[in-house]
Amino acid sequence: MAEAVLPQAGAGERALPRAWPVLFVSTFAFMICFAVWMMLGVIGIPIRRDLGLNNTEFGLLTSTPVLLGAVMRLPFGVWTDRFGGRIVMTLLLAGAAIPVYSLSWATAYWQFLAIGLILGIVGASFAVGTPYCARFFPKSRRGFAMGFFGAGTVGAALNMFVAPLLIEAWGWRMVPRVYAAALVVTAVVFWLVSAPDPGAGRGRGPSLREQLAVLRDWRVWKLCQYYSLTFGGFTGLSLWMTSYYVQQYGFDVKAAGLLAAAFALPAGALRAVGGWIADRHGAQNVTWWVLWVAWIALFLISYPPTQFTVQTIDGARSFALGWSVLPFTVLLFALGVALAFGMASTFKYVGDEYPHNLGIVSGVVGLAGGLGGFLLPVLWGAIVDLTRIRSSCFMFLYGVVWVSLILIYITEVRRVELVKHRSEST
C-alpha cells in the first residue's frame, strides 16, 4: 500500500517553521466551528417550547447537525491529505456560514432538521485540523499538538455562555446570525495566519483505494470504539446538559448554560493536558484510567432521585435520596476531565500508529466519535420517554463504558500482562 510521505523536517525533534501560529489559529477556528455545531443544544430549548417537542424529538433536533459533521469527517480527512488543511479549512468556514444564517428563518420542525443537517458540516473541521496541525510537529510532540487543537471543543462551553446571552437580549434567531458572521471573520483570519500544509499535495500521493486500505486494520475500529465513547459522550452531553438542568433542577436557560459549562469547559480546555500526559505515559495507560474514572462518575450520577419508606419501631419513616446541584455538578466536572483526557489519548494512538495516514485514520475515528455524538441524544430522548427517568441517559452511557473497559482489557492490558509474565518466567 502506498503511503503519503511526510516531509523529512517533520520527522526530527523540532517543529516546522510557523508551527505555533498554525496550531493557534487552527484551534481558534475549530473552537468557533464547535460552538456552531453545538448551537442547537441551547437554542433548541426555546424552539422546543415553541413547537411542543417531546424528549425524542428534542434529542433528534439537537443532534442532527452532528450527523453530517460525523459523516463528512472521512471525506474531509481524505481531502486534507490531498489538498492541504489551509485550503480545505478556509473553504469549510466560509461555506458553512450560509446554512448557519439560514437557520434564523426556519419555522417548521422539518426545516430545523434539514437546515441543521446541512450546517452540521462545520463538525468536519476536526478531521481537517488534526492532520494539518500534526504535520508541523515531530512524532514526540504530536500528542500535545493534536490535544491542543482538540481543545477547540471548548467551543461547546463558549456556546453555553454566548447563546443564552443573545437569546435573553434579542431572541434565539439572533444566535445563528451572529455565528454566521463569526464563521466568515474566522475564515479570513485563518487564511491570513495559517501556512501551506507541509505534508499534502506533494507528488502523486496515494489513491483513495490505497488510503482506505488502512481500514482493514482492526486496531482502527478499536480506536473508533474509544472515540465514540469519549468524544461522542462529550458531544452528546454538551448538547443534553443545558436542557437537563432546566428540566431536572428548574433553572432558566442562562443559569443552566453556566452550570452545563462546568462539564464542557474542562473537557475542552484540558484536552491539551491530556495529550501531554499521553506523550509522557503512553496512550494505553491514560485511556485505561480514563475509562475507570468515567465508570465511577457515571455509576454515581446514574442513580435517580428516590423516595422510600422504612418501618421502624417508632412507625413509618420516609427517606429521600438524590443529588443536589453542587455534588452533581462536581461529578459532572470529573466526568468532563476524564473524557477530555480520553479524547486526547485516543488521538495519541492515531499519531503513533498511523503517522503516514493521519488524514484518513483521523477522519474514520472522528466519524465514529461524531456518530456517537449524534446517536446518544436521540437514544437518551427515546429512553427518557420510555422509562420517564431523566438519569437514564447516564445509565446508558455507563453501559458503553463497560464495553470499552472490557475491550481495552482483552486487547491491551491483558496482553501486556501476559507478555510481562512470560518475560519474567524466562
N, C-alpha and C positions, 0 to 999 in steps of 0.2 A: 504493500500500500504506500503510495507516495505521500509525503508529509510536507506541510508548509514549514519551511525552514526559517527560524528566527535569525535576525542579524547577529553576527558574532559579538558585537559590542554588548548586546543584552545578556550574553552568557557569562560575563565577568562578574565581579563583585561590586561594580559601581553602576549606578543608574545612568541611563542615557541623558544627554542634554535635554532640558525642558521637561524632564520627567515630573517635577513637582508642580509646575504650572498646569500641566495636563491633568495630573491627579486632582488638583484642587478644583479646576473648572469642570471636570467631568463629574466629580462628586456633587458640585453645586447643581449641575444640570439634572443629575439623577434625583436629587432632593426635590427639585421643582416638579419633575415628572411623577415622582412618587406621591407628592401632595395632590396632584391632579388625579392620579389613579385611585386614591382613597377618598376622593371628594364626596361620593355618594354615601359614604358611611356617616357623614354629618348632615348634608343637605337632604339625605333620604328621610330623615326624621320628620321635618315639616311636610315633605312630599307624601310620606306615609299617612299623615293626618289628613291631608287634602284628598287623597284617593281612597282612604279607608282600607289599607292593605293589612293582610294577616302576616304572621311571622314568616311563613314560607315565601310569600310574595315579596316581603321586605328583604329577606335574605337573597333572593334572586336579583332584586333591584340593585342592591349594594355590590354584589359580586359580579354582575355581568361585565363591567369593564375589565375585570381581572381575567376573564376567559380569553378575549382576543389578545391581551398582553401576554398571556401564557403561550398561546398557540404561535404567536409571531416571534417568540424568542428564538426558536430554531432557525427560521429563515434569516432573521436579523443577525444571528451569530454567524451564519454562512456568509452573508453579505459583508459583514465586518472583516472576516478573513480575506475576502476578495477585494473590497474597495477601500477599506480602511475606516477606522472608527470616527475620524473627524468628519468625513463627508456624510456618513450614514447618520450620525447623531444630529448633525445640523439639519438635515432634511426631515428627520423624525420630529424634532422640536417644532420646526416651522409648520409642517403639515398637520400636526395634531391640534394646532390652535383652532382650526376650522370647526371640527366636530365639538370641541370643548365649548366654544362660544355658542354653537347651535343649540346646546342643551338648555340654554336660558329661555328658549322659545317653546320647549316641549310642554304639552298639557295632558296628554293621554298616557296611560301606563305603557302601551306598546311603543310609544315614541321615546319614552325614557329608556326602555330596554334596547331599542335599535340604536339610538344615538350613544347610549352608554357603552354598547358593544364596540362601536367604531372608535370612540375616544380612548378606549382601553389600550390602543396601540402604544400609548406612552409607556406602558409597562414593559415593552420590549427593550426599552433603553438600558436595562440591566445587562442584557446579552450583548449590547454594543460596548458599553463602558468597561465591562470586566476584562475581556481580552485586550482591549485598546490600552487600558492603563497597565495591565500586567506586562505587556511587551516592552515597556520603558524601564522595567526593573529586573535585576538578576533573580535567579531562582530562590536564593536565600531570603529575599525580601518580598517575594510575590504574595505570600500570605498576608503580610501587613498591607501591601498596596491594594489587593482585592478587598481586604477587610475595610480599609479606609474608604474606598469607593463605595462599598456596600453600606457604609454609614449614612449614605444618602437616603436610606429608609427612614431617617429622622424626619423626612418629609411627611410621614404619617402624623407625627406629633405636631409639625408645623400646621398641617391642615386642621388639627383639632383646636389649635389656638386661633388661627385666622378665620376659618369658615364661620364659627359661631359669632364672632365679632361682626363680620359682614352681614350675616343673617339678622342679627339684632338691629343693625343700623339701617340696612336697605332691603332686607328680604333675601331669600335663598337664591333668587335669579341673578343677583349681583355676583355671586361666587364664581360661576363658570365664566363670566365676562372678565373678571379680574384675573382669573387663572389663565385664560386665553392670552391676555396681554403679557402676562409673566412668561409664557412659553415663547412668544415672539422675541421679547427682550433677551431671554436666555439664549436663544438661537444665535443672535448677533454677538453676544458676549462670548459664547463658546467658540464661534468661528475665529474671532479675533485673538483669543488667548491660547487656543489649542495648537497642536503641531501635527504635521503629517504622520500617519501611522507607520512605524518603522518595520513592521512585520507583515504588511499586507500589500498586494498589488505588485509584488516583485516576481518576475519570471512568469512561467506558465501557471504554477500553482496547481493544487490537486483538483480533480474533477469533483462534482457533487457526489458521485457514486463512491469515489475514494474517500471523501470526507465522512460519508455516512457509514463506511465500513467499520469505524471505531465503535459503532453501536452494538457490534457483535460481542463486545467485551462485557461480561456480566457485572463487572465492578461499576460500570457506568449506571446500571439500573439500581444497584445498591445505593449509590450516591443520590439517585433520584428519590429513593425512599427517605433517606435522611433529610433531603431538602424539602420534600413535600410536607414533612413534619415541622422543620424549623422555620423555613420561610413561609410555607403555606399556613402554619399555625400563627405566625406573626401577622401575616396579611389578613387572615380571617378574623383574628381577634381585634386588629386595628379597625376593621370595618364594623365589628359587632359590639365593641365595649361601650361606645358612647350611648347607643340605644339601650344596652344592658343596664347602665347606671340610671338612665331615665326611667326604665320600667321597674327595675328591682328596688331602687332606693328613692325614686321620686324627684330626682334633680331636674332642673331645666337643662336645655341643650348646652348653654355656656358652661355651667358648672360640671356637667357630665363630661364635656370635652376636656376640661382641665384635669379631671380625675383619670380619664382614659389615657391622657398623655403620660401618666405615671408608668404605664406599660410601654407605650410606643416610643417615648423619648430615650430611655436607656437601651431599648432593643436596637435603636438606630445608632445612637452615639457610641455605644460600647462595642460595636462590631469591629472597629479598627483594633481595639484592645484584644478582642478575641483572635484576630488574625495574627497579632504579635505573639500572643501566648501559643498559638498553634505553630508558629515558626520555631519557637523555643522548645516546646514539649511534644510536638507531633500532633497530627490531626486526629489520630485514633484516641489518644489519651483524653484530649479535650472533648471530643464527641461522646465518649463513654460517660464522663462525669456530667456533661450537659444533659444527657438523657435521664440520669438518675435524679438530678435536681428538678427537672421538669416533671418527672414521675411523682416526686414527693409533693411539689406545689399543686399539681393538678388533683392529686388524691385528696388534699385538704380542701381545696375550693370547690370540689365536686359535690361535697355534702350539702344537700338542700336544707333550707330552713325547716326545722322540725319541732312540733309540739307534741308532748306526750304526758300521760297521767300515770302516777305511781300510787298504789295503795299502801299507805304507811300505817303504823299503829295508831296514829292520830287522825287517820282518814285519808282521803284522796288529796294528792298534791300534784300540781301541774308544773311542768318544766318546758322551757323553750331553748332550742339550740339553733344557732345561725351566726353567720359572720356579719359583724358591723362593718361600716365603711372602711375604717382605718386598717384593721388586720387584713381585710380582703384586698385592699389596695397594696399593702406591703407584700402579700403573697403574689399578687399580680406583677409587682415590680420584680420580684425574684424570678418569676417565670420569664419576664421580658429579658432580663440579663442572660438567663440560660439560653434562650432562643437566639439572642444576639451572638453569643459565643459559638453556638451550633451552626448558624449560617456561615460564619467566618471559617470554622474548621472544615466544613463541607467543601468550601472552595479552596482551602489549602490542599485537600485531596486532589482536586482538579488540577491545580497548578503544579503539584509534584508529579502526578502520574500521567498527565496528558499535556506536557508543555508545548507540543507541536500541533495540538488540536484544540487549543483553548476556545476558539470561537464556536466550533460545533458542539463540543462537550459542555461548555458553559451554557450554550443555547438549550441543549437537551435537559440538563439538570435544572436550569432556570424554568424551562417549560413545565417540568414536574412540580416545582415549587409553586408556580403560578396556578396550575390546575388545582393543587391543594388549596390555595387561597380562594379559588372560585367555588370549589365544591363544598368546603367546610361551612360557609354561611348558609348555603342552601340546605345542606343536611341539618344544620343546627335549627334552622327555622322549622323544617319539617318535624324534627324530633320534639321541639318545644310544643308545636301544635298537637302532636300526638300524645306526649306524656304530660303536658301542662306544667312541666318543671323547668324553670329557666336555667338552672345549673346543669341540665343535661348536656349542654354544649361542652362543658368541661369533662363530663363523664366520657363522652365520645372521644375527645382528644386524648384522654388518659389511656384509652384502649389503643390508640395509634402509637403512643409512646411505648406501650408494652411490646407491640410488634417490632418496633425499631430496636429496643433493648435485646430482644431475642435474636434479631438479625445480626447485630454487631457482635454479640457474644459468640454465635456459631461461626461467623465468617472471619472474625478478627481476634477477639480476646482469647477464646479457647484455643485457637491455632497458635497464638504466641505462647500460651502456657504449655502446650504440648511440645513445641519446638524447644522451649527453655528446659523442660523436664528431660527431653531426650539428650540435649547437650550436656546437662549435668550428670546424667547416668553414664555417658560415655567418657 
